[in-house]
């Protein structure tokens, strides 16, 4: 069922959904499924740290969309924090490929906004609070990804039932996409009812046949509940949501006193954060591979609602059907 919001109209999409950018999970097959179904497929540029690989992927996705006349679109998530040494290099490749949509995370989005707007691309900024949103809006962003409670990766502290209405009231001209706890059509409808333009859905797609992670990771998504998700600062210095495996518990949830001091000291913070993030990246890379026993798997609280591993197209078809059914159910309440 085609659905019209500010986001779908911006990119001529069929469904108001972003396949969220997931570190070490998002891949070419998943993105092509997003293109085929008519949603926004996104991926972190850091999944392709070799510039040639990133360029090749973007060229292939552009070719695929054109040759298949796909109704979906593609976007790239850029970590704009100073600790990302590949930021400028990746931005150049994305601009060269004329990527139509960007999501910025963990830093100042000004350069991405300026470069994207030179050819009409749109930039949505990850925000977890109103202060982040104010700064992003002042730089000219086109919309927000409201990263809320229950999200995988770097989850926010507030529920979307509060953050979305607050953003809509303060910035009525900027579409808001919800990230956090959405894995069903009824969940998507709840976002729309609050004034959001759609949802960014990640964890549900980890349990897909196309996801290139280990079967153990996918099974953990299906078998875990919301109680099994914990936040840890040990991967990036910022609270990150992971499945509470024995190894996740072993590394702990918080940084030590010395680590916190080095993360805040003006002299050491840049390089220490780079070190923390590099170590965290290596741990995550190892964890997604088959046969690794140090299980460290990123996921959001929506694992509670995920009970099977399906092809992406079937996940999206179910989401579509559930959205329609939820709308019909609500309409019955008013008749």
C-alpha positions in Angstrom: 0.0 0.0 0.0 1.7 3.3 -1.1 1.9 5.7 1.8 2.5 9.4 1.6 4.5 11.4 4.1 7.0 14.3 3.8 9.8 11.7 3.6 8.2 9.5 0.9 7.4 12.5 -1.2 11.0 13.8 -0.8 12.4 10.7 -2.4 9.3 9.3 -4.2 9.2 6.2 -2.0 6.5 3.5 -1.6 6.8 3.1 2.2 8.0 5.6 4.9 10.9 3.4 6.0 14.6 3.7 6.2 16.6 0.4 6.3 18.9 1.8 9.0 22.6 2.0 8.5 24.2 -0.9 10.6 27.9 -1.2 11.2 29.2 -4.5 9.7 25.7 -5.6 8.9 24.4 -3.5 6.0 25.5 -4.9 2.7 24.8 -4.8 -1.1 22.1 -7.5 -1.1 20.2 -5.7 1.6 20.4 -2.4 -0.1 19.2 -3.8 -3.4 16.2 -5.3 -1.6 15.4 -1.8 -0.2 15.7 -0.4 -3.7 13.3 -3.1 -5.1 10.7 -2.6 -2.5 10.6 1.2 -2.5 12.2 2.3 0.7 15.3 4.1 1.6 18.3 1.7 2.0 21.2 3.1 3.9 24.6 1.9 5.1 27.6 3.3 7.1 30.4 4.4 4.9 32.8 2.7 7.4 31.5 -0.7 6.3 33.7 0.0 3.2 36.9 1.5 4.5 38.8 1.1 1.2 37.8 4.0 -1.0 37.8 1.9 -4.1 35.2 -0.5 -2.4 33.0 2.3 -1.4 33.2 3.9 -4.9 32.5 0.5 -6.6 29.4 -0.1 -4.4 27.9 3.3 -5.1 28.4 2.8 -8.8 26.8 -0.6 -8.7 23.8 0.7 -6.7 23.3 3.6 -9.1 23.5 1.2 -12.1 21.1 -1.2 -10.4 18.5 1.4 -9.6 18.6 2.8 -13.2 18.6 -0.6 -14.9 15.8 -2.0 -12.7 13.9 1.3 -12.5 13.8 0.6 -8.8 11.3 2.7 -6.7 13.6 2.9 -3.7 16.6 5.1 -3.0 20.0 4.9 -1.3 21.7 6.9 1.5 25.0 6.9 3.3 25.6 7.3 7.0 28.7 9.4 7.7 30.4 9.6 11.1 31.3 13.3 11.1 33.2 13.2 14.4 36.9 14.3 14.2 37.9 10.8 15.3 36.8 9.4 12.0 40.0 9.6 9.8 38.1 8.6 6.6 35.4 11.2 6.8 36.7 13.6 4.2 37.7 10.8 1.8 34.4 9.1 2.1 32.5 12.4 1.6 34.3 13.1 -1.6 33.4 9.6 -3.0 29.7 10.1 -2.0 29.6 13.6 -3.6 31.2 12.1 -6.7 28.5 9.5 -6.9 25.8 12.1 -6.2 24.4 10.2 -3.2 20.8 11.6 -2.8 20.5 11.1 1.0 22.9 11.4 4.0 22.6 10.6 7.7 25.2 12.3 9.9 26.2 11.0 13.3 28.3 12.0 16.3 29.7 15.4 15.2 29.3 18.6 13.3 27.3 18.0 10.1 28.0 21.4 8.5 30.4 20.2 5.8 28.1 17.3 4.7 25.1 19.7 4.5 27.1 22.2 2.4 28.5 19.7 0.0 25.2 17.8 -0.3 23.2 20.9 -1.1 25.4 21.8 -4.0 23.6 19.1 -6.1 20.3 18.8 -4.3 20.9 16.0 -1.9 19.2 15.9 1.5 20.8 15.6 4.9 19.1 14.2 8.0 21.0 14.4 11.3 20.9 11.9 14.1 19.6 13.7 17.2 19.0 12.4 20.7 17.8 15.7 22.3 16.7 19.2 21.5 20.1 20.7 21.9 21.5 18.5 19.1 18.5 19.4 17.0 19.0 23.1 17.5 22.6 22.9 16.3 21.8 20.8 13.3 18.9 23.0 12.3 21.0 26.1 12.5 23.4 24.5 10.0 20.6 23.9 7.5 19.8 20.2 7.8 16.8 18.9 5.9 15.4 16.7 8.7 16.1 14.6 11.8 16.6 11.0 12.7 15.2 11.0 16.3 17.4 8.4 18.0 15.3 7.3 21.0 15.1 4.8 23.8 15.3 1.2 22.6 17.5 1.9 19.5 20.4 -0.3 18.6 23.8 1.2 18.4 24.0 4.6 20.1 20.6 4.8 21.6 19.1 8.0 22.9 17.7 8.6 26.4 14.1 9.7 25.5 11.1 7.8 24.2 9.9 8.8 20.8 6.5 9.6 22.2 8.1 12.7 23.8 11.0 13.5 21.4 9.0 13.4 18.1 6.3 15.8 19.2 8.9 18.1 20.7 10.9 18.2 17.4 7.7 18.7 15.3 6.6 21.6 17.5 10.0 23.3 17.4 10.9 22.5 13.8 7.6 22.1 11.9 9.3 22.4 8.5 11.7 19.5 9.1 10.6 15.8 8.7 11.4 13.5 11.6 12.2 9.8 11.2 12.0 7.7 14.4 14.9 5.3 15.3 14.3 3.0 18.2 12.1 0.1 19.0 10.2 -0.2 15.7 9.9 -3.7 14.2 6.2 -3.9 13.1 3.6 -2.1 11.1 1.7 -1.1 14.2 4.9 0.4 15.6 5.4 2.3 12.4 1.8 3.6 12.5 2.4 4.9 16.1 5.3 7.0 14.8 3.2 8.4 12.1 0.4 9.2 14.5 2.9 11.3 16.6 3.7 13.4 13.5 6.9 11.5 12.3 7.4 11.1 8.6 8.4 7.4 9.1 10.8 5.1 10.9 14.4 4.0 10.6 14.4 0.3 11.2 17.6 -1.6 11.9 17.5 -4.6 14.3 14.6 -6.3 12.4 16.9 -6.5 9.3 19.8 -8.2 11.2 17.5 -11.3 11.3 17.3 -11.4 7.5 18.7 -14.0 5.1 20.7 -11.3 3.2 22.5 -10.0 6.3 26.1 -11.2 6.1 26.6 -11.8 9.8 27.0 -15.1 11.6 24.0 -17.4 12.1 24.7 -17.2 15.8 24.1 -13.4 15.7 20.9 -13.8 13.8 19.7 -16.5 16.2 20.5 -14.3 19.1 18.3 -11.5 17.7 15.4 -14.0 17.5 16.0 -15.6 20.9 16.6 -12.4 22.9 14.1 -10.2 24.6 14.1 -6.5 25.5 15.5 -7.4 29.0 18.6 -8.8 27.2 19.7 -5.5 25.8 22.4 -3.5 27.7 24.2 -0.2 27.2 28.0 -0.2 27.2 30.5 2.7 26.9 33.4 0.3 26.3 33.0 0.2 22.5 33.1 3.9 21.6 33.0 6.0 24.7 29.3 6.7 24.0 26.5 4.3 25.4 26.0 1.6 22.8 23.2 -1.0 22.8 24.3 -4.6 22.6 22.9 -8.0 23.5 23.8 -8.9 27.0 26.1 -11.9 26.2 28.6 -13.2 28.8 31.4 -11.4 26.9 29.4 -8.1 26.9 28.9 -8.4 30.7 32.6 -9.2 31.1 33.9 -6.0 29.3 31.4 -4.0 31.4 29.0 -1.1 30.9 31.1 1.9 31.9 34.6 3.3 31.4 37.0 3.5 34.3 38.0 6.7 36.0 41.3 7.0 34.0 39.5 6.3 30.7 36.9 9.0 31.5 39.6 11.5 32.3 41.5 10.7 29.1 38.3 11.1 27.1 37.6 14.6 28.5 41.2 16.0 28.8 41.8 18.6 26.0 45.3 17.1 25.3 44.4 13.4 25.1 40.7 13.2 24.2 40.9 13.1 20.4 43.5 10.4 20.2 42.2 8.4 23.2 38.7 8.4 21.7 40.2 7.2 18.4 41.9 4.4 20.2 38.8 3.4 22.1 36.7 3.4 18.9 39.4 1.4 17.0 39.5 -1.2 19.7 35.7 -1.3 19.8 35.5 -1.6 16.0 37.9 -4.6 16.0 35.9 -6.3 18.8 32.7 -5.9 16.7 34.4 -7.1 13.5 35.5 -10.2 15.2 32.1 -10.8 16.9 30.1 -10.9 13.6 32.2 -13.7 12.1 31.2 -17.4 12.5 33.0 -19.4 15.3 33.9 -16.4 17.4 33.1 -16.9 21.1 33.6 -13.3 22.3 30.0 -12.5 21.3 29.5 -8.7 21.1 26.4 -8.1 19.0 24.7 -4.7 18.5 20.9 -4.7 18.7 17.9 -2.7 20.0 15.1 -3.6 22.3 12.9 -4.5 19.3 14.4 -8.0 19.5 11.4 -8.6 21.8 9.2 -8.5 18.6 11.4 -10.5 16.2 10.7 -14.2 16.0 12.1 -15.4 12.6 14.8 -14.9 10.0 13.3 -13.9 6.6 14.4 -12.4 3.3 14.3 -8.6 3.4 11.4 -8.5 0.8 9.3 -10.7 3.1 10.1 -8.5 6.2 9.0 -5.4 4.2 5.9 -7.1 2.8 4.9 -8.1 6.3 5.6 -4.6 7.6 3.5 -3.2 4.8 0.6 -5.5 5.6 0.8 -4.9 9.3 0.7 -1.1 8.7 -2.5 -1.5 6.6 -4.1 -3.8 9.2 -3.3 -1.4 12.1 -4.9 1.4 10.2 -8.0 -0.6 9.5 -8.2 -1.6 13.2 -8.0 2.1 14.3 -10.7 3.0 11.7 -13.0 0.4 13.2 -12.7 2.2 16.6 -14.1 5.4 15.1 -16.9 3.9 13.1 
